[in-house]
Every structure is written in structure tokens, then in C-alpha cells.
Amino acid sequence: MERVILHCDLNSFFASVELLSHPELQDLPVAVSGDPAARHGIILAKNEHAKRAGVQTAETIWQAKKKCPSLVLLPPHHGLYGQYSRLVNEIYGQYTDLVEPFGIDESWLDITGSMHLFGGDPRAIADGLRQRIRQELGLTISVGVSFNKVFAKLGSDYKKPDATTVISRENWQEIVWPLPVGDLLFVGKSAQKVLRQYGVETIGQLAACRREMLRTLMGKMGSQLHDYANGLDHSPVRPQHQREQVKSVGNGTTFPQNLTRWDEVRTGLSLLADSVVDRMRRQGLYCGGVAVTIRTANFKTISRQKRLAAPTHLMKDVYHAAVELTEQAWKAPEPIRMLTVTALYITDSADAYEQMDLLGGAQQKQDLRQEKIEDAMEEIRRKYGANAISFGVTGEKNVGWDD
């Protein structure tokens, strides 16, 4: 049986949720923005009126105001967005148990086995979903209907807001191939740049390329994109409980003031590494590598990564690797605006963790001691909260580390 996949995309989600509490602003250009005082002064979302005025997500507030002086700015309420996202996905779940969220405001639904319960017409089902979301929650969605996930997402992007687009076996080349290659799932700016050098600017031109050439240019991703452009996506819709294996665990922060001294940077790395490892340990994960990303005050981004000698979930190991990478990449006192620490090469197998030989060398004994310390800290946090205890930094060493 031919699959029937819906991709449902909430229109201007953050802004639309905010406008539920501000109906008087419905006909004005509105954007949700970070707090300029906390140095998060960028546009997080905008409504259709702001979009038509040229306001773009992720641009700075001053840039948006320059384009649209009458722009109304509202603060974000992320807890509320999560609540509405859950309500929307609960409605989706009434149509099929195969619902795969793709971020907070998008989901794929595989209705192949259940659409007969709702009349059997995919377009009518999509229209019915749009009507329910609008009537029950006051939000609108755009829905793409197709025979695979990639084309279903193209369909939801094809016409907005509050629209249904069907991309079928009969019309997909007519609709898909003239679209810009950047509209295709996973074709980012770097991929567009590579493809543009070879005259590839539409999805149809990508489809016409030799698969071997794309693989040479872009590796495995090149082959995958060639398949996508030719309608050969067979990836399943994965319910939320069937999540894909975690590939990385990271945390980053923009600091209220630029960091210019090594003690400040080490403290920042310590807090980030602690957060990353805490998330890993809660999920029973280990990492085989660490990456650090630095963003300077002039928005230059520097990234470094390294493999570890053995998989670990010790904060000490992640922190020391992060410090080493930062020493390679940063020269004090160049101001640092943002730091990110990411654990890479994730595995959930305890067997991947290098077992410690109790009769072995000093390093193994220190690791065993550190394991016990971090286990104890995890237990304290579980009982008394995440902020009950944390690592401190003195000079180049973290308190409690004896190496």
C-alpha cells in the first residue's frame, strides 16, 4: 500500500501563541524577541504582518526595527509554547499512533493504516485537522500530504498560512523540481554553496546530477540528497517513544558580560561541562569525544574537537578536554561572548566504558574515586535539586580533583 504521510507545521507558532493573550495586536506586525539587556536581542519569531514587512527570524532587534519601525515586541514564554505543542500533538495522536515531532512546532503523521477511519481522503483529513486546530486552540497549521516525509514537509512549506498542499505520484515533479534546492530537507547554506558552484540551484537540477558525483562532492549526504530529490525517501515516521540514538549532548550560554580572563573562562567551561555530563548520566550515556565552540564579541565563531582515550561520563574528563581545546583556540584577553561544550560519539552501552582495574595504576584509581564522587553528587541533586551542589574552580583545577 502506498504510504500517506502528513507534515503539519504550526504557522508563526511562538507569535501566534503570544497573540492568543493579545488579540488587540492581531492586525499589527508582532515579533517575539529575546531580552536585549540579557544580550539575547534577536527575533525569535514573527507573525505574518511582520514577515511581509521583511522581518526575519534570528536577526537583531535593531535590524528588524529598521525595516519595520512599528514592530511590536513581546517577550517569550517557552513553557506556554511547550504546553500548546503537547496539546497539538495530542490531537494528532487521535488520528494515528505514528506521530513524529520535528521540533516544537512541526510533526509528521503516518495515516496509511488509519485514514479509512476518517473517510479515506487524505486532503479532507488534512483540512479537518486544520479546522480542529483553529477551532479548539486558536492556532493555524499548514499541512503537506505526500507519499514520503521529505515531500510532505515540502508541501507544508509550499503554501502558508493555513493551507493544505498535496504532492502526489502524479504531480510531484511538477511541484518539487522547480523549487530552490535550499527548500529540500537538510540542504543548508554550506550545501547550497557547494551545489551552486556546479550550477545546481533547483531541486530538479539536483535530481538530474549523477549520484556518484554528488557522493564525491558531499559524501554520504550527497547520495541521500539525490534520493530525496528523486522521491526516494523511505524513512519511517518514528513515534516519540522510538527516538533515534542520541549523537551528541551539548550546552551553550551567552554570558551577561564578555569573558576576558582565564579564570572566568574555566568557570564557564566547568558549569557547561557539569551540565552536559549531568544530562548524559541521567540517560545512561557515555561520550568518546568533546567539542568546544567559542563566539567572540565580534561574532567570530571558533570550533575545536577531539577524541578521548576512552568513552567516559566523568565531568573531570569532559572539563579537561574542553579546557585543552579552548587553550588551542583562544588567546586572552580576546572577549568571549558565548561558549558551548558538546559531548560527541555518544553510546548508551556501559560495556563501551573502559572498565577500571582495581589493581591497576594510579590513574585508574583516581578515575574510580572520581566516579564515586560524581555518583554521590548525582544522588544529592536527585534529592535536593539540580543546584544543590556543583563543582568549583580554583586556578586550573576543579575542587575535588586530585590530579
Buried (B, 14 or more C-beta within 10 A) or exposed (E): EEBBBBBBBBBBBBBBBBBEEEEEBEEBBBBBBBEEEEBEBBBBBBBBBBBEBBBBBEBBBEBBBEBBEEBBBBEBBEEBBEEBBEEBBEBBBEBBBBBBBBEBBBBBBBBBEBBEEBEEEBEEBBBBBBEBBEEEBEBBBBBBBBBBBBBBBBBBBBEBBBBBBBBBEEEBBEBBBEBEBBBBBEBEEEBBEBBEEEEBBBBBBBBEBEEEEBBEBBEEBBBBBBBBBBBEBEEEBBBEEEEEEBEEBBBBBBBEEBBEEBEBBBBBBBBBBBBBBBBBBEEEBBBBBBBBBBBBEEEEEBEBBBEBEEBBBBBBBBBBBBBBBBEEEBEEEBEBBBBBBBBBBBBEEEEBBBEBEEEEEEEBBBBBBBBEBBEEBBEEBEEEEEEEBBBEBEEEBBEBBEE
